[in-house]
Amino acid sequence: AMLRADRYPVVWQLFNATFICFYQLTLLMLLTLPGIYVLSHHDVKLNEWDWVLTATFLALLTLESVADGQQFAFFAEKYRRRDAGEPLTGDYKAGFLRS
């Protein structure tokens, strides 16, 4: 069952203050720990793995940016058609990149 904020506001606030906040803070900590480690060990030179991981990150970031652009263009066109009263056909009726 879904915890709905409009039905159970006190329970939702407790859930938010405990689980969601803890989870988000943990993610932020895990994102910043590598940077803190690098800053505290500034005498260590970059090696091949650093460049491989940097290139992999940049490639994945580019891929995600292209995918986000495609999804935005799809939904912008879908909602334009819907608001104009045009019938939704094909992928616009079935959904974005369905399988």
C-alpha positions in Angstrom: 0.0 0.0 0.0 1.1 3.5 -0.7 1.7 6.0 2.1 -0.3 9.0 1.1 0.6 12.4 2.5 -2.9 13.8 2.1 -4.5 11.0 4.1 -1.9 10.5 6.8 0.0 13.7 7.2 1.5 12.9 10.6 2.7 9.4 9.5 4.0 11.0 6.3 6.0 13.5 8.2 7.5 10.8 10.5 8.4 8.7 7.4 10.0 11.7 5.8 11.9 12.7 8.9 13.3 9.2 9.4 13.6 7.1 6.4 13.7 9.6 3.5 16.0 12.0 5.2 18.4 9.2 6.3 18.4 7.7 2.8 19.1 11.1 1.2 21.9 12.0 3.6 23.5 8.6 3.1 23.4 9.1 -0.7 25.0 12.6 -0.3 27.7 11.2 2.0 28.5 8.4 -0.5 28.7 11.0 -3.3 31.1 13.2 -1.4 33.4 10.6 0.2 35.5 10.1 -2.9 36.1 13.8 -3.2 37.0 14.1 0.5 39.4 11.2 0.1 41.1 12.8 -3.0 41.4 16.2 -1.2 43.0 14.6 1.8 45.5 12.6 -0.3 46.7 15.4 -2.7 50.2 14.0 -2.9 48.9 10.9 -4.8 49.1 11.3 -8.6 46.3 10.3 -11.0 46.7 6.9 -12.6 45.1 5.1 -15.6 42.1 4.0 -13.6 41.3 7.6 -12.7 41.2 8.5 -16.4 39.2 5.4 -17.3 36.6 6.1 -14.7 36.4 9.8 -15.6 35.9 8.9 -19.3 33.2 6.3 -18.3 31.4 8.9 -16.1 31.5 11.5 -18.9 30.2 8.9 -21.4 27.3 7.9 -19.1 26.5 11.5 -18.3 26.3 12.2 -22.1 24.1 9.2 -22.6 21.8 10.2 -19.8 21.6 13.8 -21.2 20.6 12.6 -24.6 18.0 10.2 -23.2 16.5 13.0 -21.0 16.3 15.2 -24.1 14.5 12.5 -26.1 12.1 11.9 -23.3 11.4 15.6 -22.9 10.8 16.0 -26.6 8.4 13.0 -26.6 6.3 14.2 -23.7 6.3 17.8 -25.0 4.9 16.6 -28.3 2.4 14.2 -26.6 1.0 17.0 -24.4 1.0 19.4 -27.3 -1.1 16.9 -29.3 -3.4 16.2 -26.4 -4.0 19.9 -25.6 -4.6 20.6 -29.3 -7.3 17.9 -29.3 -5.5 15.7 -31.8 -5.9 12.0 -31.4 -2.9 10.1 -29.8 -1.7 7.4 -32.1 1.3 5.1 -32.2 3.9 5.6 -29.6 2.1 8.7 -28.3 -0.9 6.5 -27.4 1.1 3.5 -26.1 3.9 5.2 -24.2 7.6 6.2 -24.4 9.9 3.5 -25.5 7.8 0.6 -24.5 8.9 -3.0 -25.0 
